[in-house]
Amino acid sequence: MGDLILNIGKLIKEYEDGTIIEKTDTAKADDLYSINQVIELYPLLSKHIITNAINNGDLKVTWVGNKRYFNLSDIDDYLSQKQVKVVNDVPEKLDSWRNNR
């Protein structure tokens, strides 16, 4: 009985560390990924960026206990929203003291 509990504990620890779950081409839309796995899959993101997005309500998160998990489709949606915002916020002509003659 003790070995069973020990093995379950090891499996949970491996799951939390991300050694079991890997991104594959057959990943389901409802698969959840930890924040560390998201950072590995999307090197552009950091914990700080993700935490700010959660706090601002820009990124959906699933809480399991005190751990944060994400759907990859939500991450993709967040990144595409940010990309559109950056493109739309750049004016055609930048006003500067250099071109105000």
Distance bins in CASP14 RR format, pairs under 12 A and 6 or more apart:
PFRMAT RR
TARGET T0000
AUTHOR 0000-0000-0000
RMODE 2
METHOD distances of the structure
MODEL  1
1 7 0 0 0 0 0 1 0 0 0 0 0
1 8 0 0 0 0 0 1 0 0 0 0 0
2 8 0 0 0 0 1 0 0 0 0 0 0
2 9 0 0 0 0 0 1 0 0 0 0 0
2 10 0 0 0 0 0 1 0 0 0 0 0
3 9 0 0 0 0 0 1 0 0 0 0 0
3 10 0 0 0 0 0 1 0 0 0 0 0
4 10 0 0 0 0 0 1 0 0 0 0 0
4 11 0 0 0 0 0 1 0 0 0 0 0
5 11 0 0 0 0 0 1 0 0 0 0 0
5 12 0 0 0 0 0 1 0 0 0 0 0
6 12 0 0 0 0 0 1 0 0 0 0 0
6 13 0 0 0 0 0 1 0 0 0 0 0
7 13 0 0 0 0 0 1 0 0 0 0 0
7 14 0 0 0 0 0 1 0 0 0 0 0
8 14 0 0 0 0 0 1 0 0 0 0 0
8 15 0 0 0 0 0 1 0 0 0 0 0
9 15 0 0 0 0 1 0 0 0 0 0 0
9 16 0 0 0 0 1 0 0 0 0 0 0
9 17 0 0 0 0 0 1 0 0 0 0 0
10 16 0 0 0 0 0 1 0 0 0 0 0
10 17 0 0 0 0 0 1 0 0 0 0 0
10 19 0 0 0 0 0 1 0 0 0 0 0
10 20 0 0 0 0 0 1 0 0 0 0 0
11 17 0 0 0 0 0 1 0 0 0 0 0
11 18 0 0 0 0 0 1 0 0 0 0 0
11 19 0 0 0 0 0 1 0 0 0 0 0
11 20 1 0 0 1 0 0 0 0 0 0 0
11 21 0 0 0 0 0 1 0 0 0 0 0
12 18 0 0 0 0 0 1 0 0 0 0 0
12 19 0 0 0 0 0 1 0 0 0 0 0
12 20 0 0 0 0 1 0 0 0 0 0 0
12 64 0 0 0 0 0 1 0 0 0 0 0
12 67 0 0 0 0 0 1 0 0 0 0 0
13 19 0 0 0 0 1 0 0 0 0 0 0
13 20 0 0 0 0 1 0 0 0 0 0 0
14 20 1 0 1 0 0 0 0 0 0 0 0
14 21 0 0 0 0 1 0 0 0 0 0 0
14 22 0 0 0 0 0 1 0 0 0 0 0
14 34 0 0 0 0 0 1 0 0 0 0 0
15 21 1 0 0 1 0 0 0 0 0 0 0
15 22 0 0 0 0 0 1 0 0 0 0 0
15 32 0 0 0 0 0 1 0 0 0 0 0
15 33 0 0 0 0 0 1 0 0 0 0 0
15 34 0 0 0 0 1 0 0 0 0 0 0
15 36 0 0 0 0 0 1 0 0 0 0 0
15 37 0 0 0 0 0 1 0 0 0 0 0
15 64 0 0 0 0 0 1 0 0 0 0 0
15 67 0 0 0 0 0 1 0 0 0 0 0
15 69 0 0 0 0 0 1 0 0 0 0 0
16 34 1 0 0 1 0 0 0 0 0 0 0
16 35 0 0 0 0 0 1 0 0 0 0 0
16 36 0 0 0 0 1 0 0 0 0 0 0
16 37 0 0 0 0 0 1 0 0 0 0 0
16 64 0 0 0 0 0 1 0 0 0 0 0
16 65 0 0 0 0 0 1 0 0 0 0 0
16 66 0 0 0 0 0 1 0 0 0 0 0
16 67 1 0 0 1 0 0 0 0 0 0 0
16 68 0 0 0 0 0 1 0 0 0 0 0
16 69 0 0 0 0 0 1 0 0 0 0 0
17 34 0 0 0 0 1 0 0 0 0 0 0
17 36 1 0 0 1 0 0 0 0 0 0 0
17 37 0 0 0 0 1 0 0 0 0 0 0
17 40 0 0 0 0 0 1 0 0 0 0 0
17 67 0 0 0 0 0 1 0 0 0 0 0
18 32 0 0 0 0 0 1 0 0 0 0 0
18 33 0 0 0 0 1 0 0 0 0 0 0
18 34 1 0 0 1 0 0 0 0 0 0 0
18 35 0 0 0 0 0 1 0 0 0 0 0
18 36 1 0 0 1 0 0 0 0 0 0 0
18 37 1 0 1 0 0 0 0 0 0 0 0
18 38 0 0 0 0 0 1 0 0 0 0 0
18 39 0 0 0 0 0 1 0 0 0 0 0
18 40 0 0 0 0 1 0 0 0 0 0 0
18 41 0 0 0 0 0 1 0 0 0 0 0
18 67 0 0 0 0 0 1 0 0 0 0 0
18 69 0 0 0 0 0 1 0 0 0 0 0
19 34 0 0 0 0 0 1 0 0 0 0 0
19 36 0 0 0 0 0 1 0 0 0 0 0
19 37 0 0 0 0 0 1 0 0 0 0 0
19 40 0 0 0 0 0 1 0 0 0 0 0
20 31 0 0 0 0 0 1 0 0 0 0 0
20 33 0 0 0 0 0 1 0 0 0 0 0
20 34 0 0 0 0 0 1 0 0 0 0 0
20 37 0 0 0 0 0 1 0 0 0 0 0
21 27 0 0 0 0 1 0 0 0 0 0 0
21 28 0 0 0 0 0 1 0 0 0 0 0
21 31 1 0 0 1 0 0 0 0 0 0 0
21 32 0 0 0 0 1 0 0 0 0 0 0
21 33 1 0 0 1 0 0 0 0 0 0 0
21 34 1 0 0 1 0 0 0 0 0 0 0
21 36 0 0 0 0 0 1 0 0 0 0 0
21 37 1 0 0 1 0 0 0 0 0 0 0
21 38 0 0 0 0 0 1 0 0 0 0 0
21 40 0 0 0 0 0 1 0 0 0 0 0
21 41 0 0 0 0 0 1 0 0 0 0 0
21 69 0 0 0 0 0 1 0 0 0 0 0
21 70 0 0 0 0 0 1 0 0 0 0 0
21 72 0 0 0 0 0 1 0 0 0 0 0
22 31 0 0 0 0 0 1 0 0 0 0 0
22 33 0 0 0 0 1 0 0 0 0 0 0
22 37 0 0 0 0 1 0 0 0 0 0 0
22 40 0 0 0 0 1 0 0 0 0 0 0
22 41 0 0 0 0 1 0 0 0 0 0 0
23 31 0 0 0 0 1 0 0 0 0 0 0
23 33 1 0 0 1 0 0 0 0 0 0 0
23 34 0 0 0 0 0 1 0 0 0 0 0
23 37 1 0 0 1 0 0 0 0 0 0 0
23 38 0 0 0 0 1 0 0 0 0 0 0
23 40 0 0 0 0 1 0 0 0 0 0 0
23 41 1 0 1 0 0 0 0 0 0 0 0
23 42 0 0 0 0 0 1 0 0 0 0 0
23 72 1 0 0 1 0 0 0 0 0 0 0
23 75 0 0 0 0 0 1 0 0 0 0 0
24 31 0 0 0 0 1 0 0 0 0 0 0
24 33 0 0 0 0 0 1 0 0 0 0 0
24 41 0 0 0 0 0 1 0 0 0 0 0
24 72 0 0 0 0 0 1 0 0 0 0 0
27 33 0 0 0 0 1 0 0 0 0 0 0
27 37 0 0 0 0 0 1 0 0 0 0 0
27 41 0 0 0 0 1 0 0 0 0 0 0
27 71 0 0 0 0 1 0 0 0 0 0 0
27 72 1 0 0 1 0 0 0 0 0 0 0
27 73 0 0 0 0 0 1 0 0 0 0 0
27 76 0 0 0 0 0 1 0 0 0 0 0
28 71 0 0 0 0 1 0 0 0 0 0 0
28 72 0 0 0 0 1 0 0 0 0 0 0
28 73 0 0 0 0 0 1 0 0 0 0 0
29 71 1 0 0 1 0 0 0 0 0 0 0
29 72 1 0 0 1 0 0 0 0 0 0 0
29 73 1 0 1 0 0 0 0 0 0 0 0
29 74 0 0 0 0 1 0 0 0 0 0 0
29 75 0 0 0 0 0 1 0 0 0 0 0
29 76 0 0 0 0 0 1 0 0 0 0 0
29 77 0 0 0 0 0 1 0 0 0 0 0
30 62 0 0 0 0 0 1 0 0 0 0 0
30 69 0 0 0 0 0 1 0 0 0 0 0
30 70 0 0 0 0 0 1 0 0 0 0 0
30 71 1 0 0 1 0 0 0 0 0 0 0
30 72 0 0 0 0 0 1 0 0 0 0 0
30 73 0 0 0 0 1 0 0 0 0 0 0
30 74 0 0 0 0 0 1 0 0 0 0 0
31 37 0 0 0 0 1 0 0 0 0 0 0
31 38 0 0 0 0 0 1 0 0 0 0 0
31 41 0 0 0 0 0 1 0 0 0 0 0
31 62 0 0 0 0 0 1 0 0 0 0 0
31 69 0 0 0 0 1 0 0 0 0 0 0
31 70 0 0 0 0 1 0 0 0 0 0 0
31 71 1 0 0 1 0 0 0 0 0 0 0
31 72 1 0 0 1 0 0 0 0 0 0 0
31 73 0 0 0 0 1 0 0 0 0 0 0
31 74 0 0 0 0 0 1 0 0 0 0 0
31 75 0 0 0 0 0 1 0 0 0 0 0
32 38 0 0 0 0 0 1 0 0 0 0 0
32 60 0 0 0 0 0 1 0 0 0 0 0
32 61 0 0 0 0 1 0 0 0 0 0 0
32 62 1 0 1 0 0 0 0 0 0 0 0
32 63 0 0 0 0 0 1 0 0 0 0 0
32 64 1 0 0 1 0 0 0 0 0 0 0
32 67 0 0 0 0 1 0 0 0 0 0 0
32 68 0 0 0 0 1 0 0 0 0 0 0
32 69 1 1 0 0 0 0 0 0 0 0 0
32 70 1 0 0 1 0 0 0 0 0 0 0
32 71 1 0 0 1 0 0 0 0 0 0 0
32 72 0 0 0 0 1 0 0 0 0 0 0
32 73 0 0 0 0 0 1 0 0 0 0 0
32 74 0 0 0 0 0 1 0 0 0 0 0
32 75 0 0 0 0 0 1 0 0 0 0 0
33 39 0 0 0 0 1 0 0 0 0 0 0
33 40 0 0 0 0 1 0 0 0 0 0 0
33 41 1 0 0 1 0 0 0 0 0 0 0
33 42 0 0 0 0 1 0 0 0 0 0 0
33 45 0 0 0 0 0 1 0 0 0 0 0
33 50 0 0 0 0 0 1 0 0 0 0 0
33 61 0 0 0 0 0 1 0 0 0 0 0
33 62 0 0 0 0 1 0 0 0 0 0 0
33 64 0 0 0 0 0 1 0 0 0 0 0
33 67 0 0 0 0 0 1 0 0 0 0 0
33 68 0 0 0 0 1 0 0 0 0 0 0
33 69 1 0 0 1 0 0 0 0 0 0 0
33 70 1 0 1 0 0 0 0 0 0 0 0
33 71 1 0 0 1 0 0 0 0 0 0 0
33 72 1 0 0 1 0 0 0 0 0 0 0
33 73 0 0 0 0 0 1 0 0 0 0 0
33 74 0 0 0 0 1 0 0 0 0 0 0
33 75 0 0 0 0 1 0 0 0 0 0 0
33 76 0 0 0 0 0 1 0 0 0 0 0
34 40 0 0 0 0 1 0 0 0 0 0 0
34 41 0 0 0 0 0 1 0 0 0 0 0
34 47 0 0 0 0 0 1 0 0 0 0 0
34 50 0 0 0 0 0 1 0 0 0 0 0
34 61 0 0 0 0 0 1 0 0 0 0 0
34 62 0 0 0 0 0 1 0 0 0 0 0
34 63 0 0 0 0 0 1 0 0 0 0 0
34 64 0 0 0 0 1 0 0 0 0 0 0
34 66 0 0 0 0 0 1 0 0 0 0 0
34 67 1 0 0 1 0 0 0 0 0 0 0
34 68 1 0 0 1 0 0 0 0 0 0 0
34 69 1 0 1 0 0 0 0 0 0 0 0
34 70 1 0 0 1 0 0 0 0 0 0 0
34 72 0 0 0 0 0 1 0 0 0 0 0
35 41 0 0 0 0 0 1 0 0 0 0 0
35 42 0 0 0 0 0 1 0 0 0 0 0
35 45 0 0 0 0 1 0 0 0 0 0 0
35 46 0 0 0 0 1 0 0 0 0 0 0
35 47 1 0 0 1 0 0 0 0 0 0 0
35 48 0 0 0 0 0 1 0 0 0 0 0
35 49 0 0 0 0 0 1 0 0 0 0 0
35 50 1 0 1 0 0 0 0 0 0 0 0
35 51 0 0 0 0 1 0 0 0 0 0 0
35 53 0 0 0 0 0 1 0 0 0 0 0
35 54 0 0 0 0 1 0 0 0 0 0 0
35 59 0 0 0 0 0 1 0 0 0 0 0
35 61 0 0 0 0 1 0 0 0 0 0 0
35 62 0 0 0 0 0 1 0 0 0 0 0
35 63 0 0 0 0 0 1 0 0 0 0 0
35 64 0 0 0 0 0 1 0 0 0 0 0
35 66 0 0 0 0 0 1 0 0 0 0 0
35 67 0 0 0 0 1 0 0 0 0 0 0
35 68 1 0 1 0 0 0 0 0 0 0 0
35 69 0 0 0 0 1 0 0 0 0 0 0
35 70 1 0 0 1 0 0 0 0 0 0 0
35 75 0 0 0 0 0 1 0 0 0 0 0
36 42 0 0 0 0 0 1 0 0 0 0 0
36 45 0 0 0 0 0 1 0 0 0 0 0
36 46 0 0 0 0 0 1 0 0 0 0 0
36 47 0 0 0 0 1 0 0 0 0 0 0
36 50 0 0 0 0 0 1 0 0 0 0 0
36 67 0 0 0 0 0 1 0 0 0 0 0
36 68 0 0 0 0 1 0 0 0 0 0 0
36 69 0 0 0 0 0 1 0 0 0 0 0
36 70 0 0 0 0 0 1 0 0 0 0 0
37 45 0 0 0 0 0 1 0 0 0 0 0
37 50 0 0 0 0 0 1 0 0 0 0 0
37 67 0 0 0 0 0 1 0 0 0 0 0
37 68 0 0 0 0 0 1 0 0 0 0 0
37 69 0 0 0 0 1 0 0 0 0 0 0
37 70 0 0 0 0 1 0 0 0 0 0 0
37 71 0 0 0 0 0 1 0 0 0 0 0
37 72 0 0 0 0 1 0 0 0 0 0 0
37 75 0 0 0 0 0 1 0 0 0 0 0
38 44 0 0 0 0 0 1 0 0 0 0 0
38 45 1 0 0 1 0 0 0 0 0 0 0
38 46 0 0 0 0 0 1 0 0 0 0 0
38 47 0 0 0 0 1 0 0 0 0 0 0
38 49 0 0 0 0 0 1 0 0 0 0 0
38 50 1 0 0 1 0 0 0 0 0 0 0
38 51 0 0 0 0 0 1 0 0 0 0 0
38 53 0 0 0 0 0 1 0 0 0 0 0
38 54 0 0 0 0 0 1 0 0 0 0 0
38 59 0 0 0 0 1 0 0 0 0 0 0
38 61 0 0 0 0 0 1 0 0 0 0 0
38 68 0 0 0 0 1 0 0 0 0 0 0
38 69 0 0 0 0 1 0 0 0 0 0 0
38 70 1 0 1 0 0 0 0 0 0 0 0
38 71 0 0 0 0 1 0 0 0 0 0 0
38 72 1 0 0 1 0 0 0 0 0 0 0
38 74 0 0 0 0 1 0 0 0 0 0 0
38 75 1 0 1 0 0 0 0 0 0 0 0
38 76 0 0 0 0 0 1 0 0 0 0 0
38 78 0 0 0 0 0 1 0 0 0 0 0
38 79 0 0 0 0 0 1 0 0 0 0 0
39 45 1 0 1 0 0 0 0 0 0 0 0
39 46 1 0 0 1 0 0 0 0 0 0 0
39 47 1 0 0 1 0 0 0 0 0 0 0
39 48 0 0 0 0 0 1 0 0 0 0 0
39 49 0 0 0 0 1 0 0 0 0 0 0
39 50 1 0 0 1 0 0 0 0 0 0 0
39 51 0 0 0 0 0 1 0 0 0 0 0
39 68 0 0 0 0 0 1 0 0 0 0 0
39 70 0 0 0 0 0 1 0 0 0 0 0
39 75 0 0 0 0 0 1 0 0 0 0 0
40 46 0 0 0 0 0 1 0 0 0 0 0
40 47 0 0 0 0 0 1 0 0 0 0 0
40 72 0 0 0 0 0 1 0 0 0 0 0
41 50 0 0 0 0 0 1 0 0 0 0 0
41 70 0 0 0 0 1 0 0 0 0 0 0
41 72 1 0 0 1 0 0 0 0 0 0 0
41 75 1 0 0 1 0 0 0 0 0 0 0
41 76 0 0 0 0 0 1 0 0 0 0 0
41 79 0 0 0 0 0 1 0 0 0 0 0
42 49 0 0 0 0 1 0 0 0 0 0 0
42 50 0 0 0 0 1 0 0 0 0 0 0
42 53 0 0 0 0 0 1 0 0 0 0 0
42 59 0 0 0 0 0 1 0 0 0 0 0
42 70 0 0 0 0 1 0 0 0 0 0 0
42 72 0 0 0 0 1 0 0 0 0 0 0
42 74 0 0 0 0 0 1 0 0 0 0 0
42 75 1 0 0 1 0 0 0 0 0 0 0
42 76 0 0 0 0 1 0 0 0 0 0 0
42 78 0 0 0 0 1 0 0 0 0 0 0
42 79 1 0 0 1 0 0 0 0 0 0 0
42 82 0 0 0 0 0 1 0 0 0 0 0
43 49 0 0 0 0 0 1 0 0 0 0 0
44 50 0 0 0 0 0 1 0 0 0 0 0
44 75 0 0 0 0 0 1 0 0 0 0 0
44 76 0 0 0 0 0 1 0 0 0 0 0
44 78 0 0 0 0 0 1 0 0 0 0 0
44 79 1 0 0 1 0 0 0 0 0 0 0
44 82 0 0 0 0 1 0 0 0 0 0 0
44 83 0 0 0 0 0 1 0 0 0 0 0
45 51 0 0 0 0 0 1 0 0 0 0 0
45 52 0 0 0 0 0 1 0 0 0 0 0
45 53 0 0 0 0 1 0 0 0 0 0 0
45 54 0 0 0 0 0 1 0 0 0 0 0
45 59 0 0 0 0 1 0 0 0 0 0 0
45 70 0 0 0 0 0 1 0 0 0 0 0
45 72 0 0 0 0 0 1 0 0 0 0 0
45 75 1 0 0 1 0 0 0 0 0 0 0
45 76 0 0 0 0 0 1 0 0 0 0 0
45 78 0 0 0 0 1 0 0 0 0 0 0
45 79 0 0 0 0 1 0 0 0 0 0 0
45 82 0 0 0 0 0 1 0 0 0 0 0
46 52 0 0 0 0 1 0 0 0 0 0 0
46 53 0 0 0 0 0 1 0 0 0 0 0
47 53 0 0 0 0 0 1 0 0 0 0 0
47 54 0 0 0 0 0 1 0 0 0 0 0
47 68 0 0 0 0 1 0 0 0 0 0 0
48 54 0 0 0 0 0 1 0 0 0 0 0
48 55 0 0 0 0 0 1 0 0 0 0 0
49 55 0 0 0 0 0 1 0 0 0 0 0
49 56 0 0 0 0 0 1 0 0 0 0 0
49 58 0 0 0 0 0 1 0 0 0 0 0
49 59 0 0 0 0 1 0 0 0 0 0 0
49 75 0 0 0 0 0 1 0 0 0 0 0
49 78 0 0 0 0 1 0 0 0 0 0 0
49 79 0 0 0 0 0 1 0 0 0 0 0
49 82 0 0 0 0 1 0 0 0 0 0 0
50 56 0 0 0 0 0 1 0 0 0 0 0
50 57 0 0 0 0 0 1 0 0 0 0 0
50 58 0 0 0 0 1 0 0 0 0 0 0
50 59 1 0 0 1 0 0 0 0 0 0 0
50 60 0 0 0 0 0 1 0 0 0 0 0
50 61 0 0 0 0 1 0 0 0 0 0 0
50 68 1 0 0 1 0 0 0 0 0 0 0
50 69 0 0 0 0 0 1 0 0 0 0 0
50 70 1 0 0 1 0 0 0 0 0 0 0
50 74 0 0 0 0 0 1 0 0 0 0 0
50 75 0 0 0 0 1 0 0 0 0 0 0
50 78 0 0 0 0 1 0 0 0 0 0 0
50 79 0 0 0 0 0 1 0 0 0 0 0
51 57 0 0 0 0 0 1 0 0 0 0 0
51 58 0 0 0 0 0 1 0 0 0 0 0
51 59 0 0 0 0 1 0 0 0 0 0 0
51 61 0 0 0 0 1 0 0 0 0 0 0
51 68 0 0 0 0 1 0 0 0 0 0 0
51 70 0 0 0 0 0 1 0 0 0 0 0
52 58 0 0 0 0 1 0 0 0 0 0 0
52 59 0 0 0 0 1 0 0 0 0 0 0
52 78 0 0 0 0 0 1 0 0 0 0 0
52 82 0 0 0 0 0 1 0 0 0 0 0
53 59 1 1 0 0 0 0 0 0 0 0 0
53 60 0 0 0 0 1 0 0 0 0 0 0
53 61 0 0 0 0 1 0 0 0 0 0 0
53 68 0 0 0 0 0 1 0 0 0 0 0
53 70 0 0 0 0 0 1 0 0 0 0 0
53 74 0 0 0 0 1 0 0 0 0 0 0
53 75 0 0 0 0 1 0 0 0 0 0 0
53 77 0 0 0 0 0 1 0 0 0 0 0
53 78 1 0 0 1 0 0 0 0 0 0 0
53 79 0 0 0 0 1 0 0 0 0 0 0
53 81 0 0 0 0 1 0 0 0 0 0 0
53 82 0 0 0 0 1 0 0 0 0 0 0
54 60 0 0 0 0 1 0 0 0 0 0 0
54 61 1 0 1 0 0 0 0 0 0 0 0
54 62 0 0 0 0 0 1 0 0 0 0 0
54 63 0 0 0 0 1 0 0 0 0 0 0
54 68 1 0 0 1 0 0 0 0 0 0 0
54 69 0 0 0 0 0 1 0 0 0 0 0
54 70 0 0 0 0 1 0 0 0 0 0 0
54 74 0 0 0 0 0 1 0 0 0 0 0
54 75 0 0 0 0 0 1 0 0 0 0 0
54 78 0 0 0 0 1 0 0 0 0 0 0
55 61 0 0 0 0 0 1 0 0 0 0 0
55 68 0 0 0 0 0 1 0 0 0 0 0
56 78 0 0 0 0 0 1 0 0 0 0 0
56 81 0 0 0 0 0 1 0 0 0 0 0
56 82 0 0 0 0 0 1 0 0 0 0 0
57 74 0 0 0 0 0 1 0 0 0 0 0
57 78 0 0 0 0 1 0 0 0 0 0 0
57 81 0 0 0 0 0 1 0 0 0 0 0
58 74 0 0 0 0 1 0 0 0 0 0 0
58 75 0 0 0 0 0 1 0 0 0 0 0
58 77 0 0 0 0 1 0 0 0 0 0 0
58 78 1 0 1 0 0 0 0 0 0 0 0
58 79 0 0 0 0 0 1 0 0 0 0 0
58 80 0 0 0 0 0 1 0 0 0 0 0
58 81 1 0 0 1 0 0 0 0 0 0 0
58 82 0 0 0 0 1 0 0 0 0 0 0
58 85 0 0 0 0 1 0 0 0 0 0 0
59 68 0 0 0 0 1 0 0 0 0 0 0
59 69 0 0 0 0 0 1 0 0 0 0 0
59 70 1 0 0 1 0 0 0 0 0 0 0
59 71 0 0 0 0 0 1 0 0 0 0 0
59 72 0 0 0 0 0 1 0 0 0 0 0
59 73 0 0 0 0 0 1 0 0 0 0 0
59 74 1 0 0 1 0 0 0 0 0 0 0
59 75 1 0 0 1 0 0 0 0 0 0 0
59 76 0 0 0 0 0 1 0 0 0 0 0
59 77 0 0 0 0 1 0 0 0 0 0 0
59 78 1 0 1 0 0 0 0 0 0 0 0
59 79 0 0 0 0 1 0 0 0 0 0 0
59 81 0 0 0 0 1 0 0 0 0 0 0
59 82 0 0 0 0 1 0 0 0 0 0 0
60 68 0 0 0 0 0 1 0 0 0 0 0
60 69 0 0 0 0 0 1 0 0 0 0 0
60 70 1 0 0 1 0 0 0 0 0 0 0
60 71 1 0 0 1 0 0 0 0 0 0 0
60 72 0 0 0 0 0 1 0 0 0 0 0
60 73 0 0 0 0 1 0 0 0 0 0 0
60 74 1 0 1 0 0 0 0 0 0 0 0
60 75 0 0 0 0 1 0 0 0 0 0 0
60 76 0 0 0 0 0 1 0 0 0 0 0
60 77 0 0 0 0 1 0 0 0 0 0 0
60 78 0 0 0 0 1 0 0 0 0 0 0
60 81 0 0 0 0 0 1 0 0 0 0 0
61 67 0 0 0 0 0 1 0 0 0 0 0
61 68 1 0 1 0 0 0 0 0 0 0 0
61 69 1 0 0 1 0 0 0 0 0 0 0
61 70 1 0 0 1 0 0 0 0 0 0 0
61 71 0 0 0 0 1 0 0 0 0 0 0
61 74 0 0 0 0 1 0 0 0 0 0 0
61 75 0 0 0 0 0 1 0 0 0 0 0
61 78 0 0 0 0 0 1 0 0 0 0 0
62 68 1 0 0 1 0 0 0 0 0 0 0
62 69 1 0 1 0 0 0 0 0 0 0 0
62 70 1 0 0 1 0 0 0 0 0 0 0
62 71 1 0 0 1 0 0 0 0 0 0 0
62 74 0 0 0 0 1 0 0 0 0 0 0
63 69 1 0 0 1 0 0 0 0 0 0 0
63 70 0 0 0 0 0 1 0 0 0 0 0
64 70 0 0 0 0 0 1 0 0 0 0 0
68 74 0 0 0 0 0 1 0 0 0 0 0
68 75 0 0 0 0 0 1 0 0 0 0 0
69 75 0 0 0 0 0 1 0 0 0 0 0
70 76 0 0 0 0 0 1 0 0 0 0 0
70 77 0 0 0 0 0 1 0 0 0 0 0
70 78 0 0 0 0 1 0 0 0 0 0 0
70 79 0 0 0 0 0 1 0 0 0 0 0
71 77 0 0 0 0 1 0 0 0 0 0 0
71 78 0 0 0 0 0 1 0 0 0 0 0
72 78 0 0 0 0 0 1 0 0 0 0 0
72 79 0 0 0 0 0 1 0 0 0 0 0
73 79 0 0 0 0 0 1 0 0 0 0 0
73 80 0 0 0 0 0 1 0 0 0 0 0
74 80 0 0 0 0 0 1 0 0 0 0 0
74 81 0 0 0 0 0 1 0 0 0 0 0
75 81 0 0 0 0 0 1 0 0 0 0 0
75 82 0 0 0 0 0 1 0 0 0 0 0
76 82 0 0 0 0 0 1 0 0 0 0 0
76 83 0 0 0 0 0 1 0 0 0 0 0
77 83 0 0 0 0 0 1 0 0 0 0 0
77 84 0 0 0 0 0 1 0 0 0 0 0
78 84 0 0 0 0 0 1 0 0 0 0 0
78 85 0 0 0 0 0 1 0 0 0 0 0
79 85 0 0 0 0 0 1 0 0 0 0 0
79 86 0 0 0 0 0 1 0 0 0 0 0
80 86 0 0 0 0 0 1 0 0 0 0 0
80 87 0 0 0 0 0 1 0 0 0 0 0
81 87 0 0 0 0 0 1 0 0 0 0 0
81 88 0 0 0 0 0 1 0 0 0 0 0
82 88 0 0 0 0 0 1 0 0 0 0 0
82 89 0 0 0 0 0 1 0 0 0 0 0
83 89 0 0 0 0 0 1 0 0 0 0 0
83 90 0 0 0 0 0 1 0 0 0 0 0
84 90 0 0 0 0 0 1 0 0 0 0 0
93 99 1 0 0 1 0 0 0 0 0 0 0
93 100 0 0 0 0 0 1 0 0 0 0 0
94 100 0 0 0 0 0 1 0 0 0 0 0
END
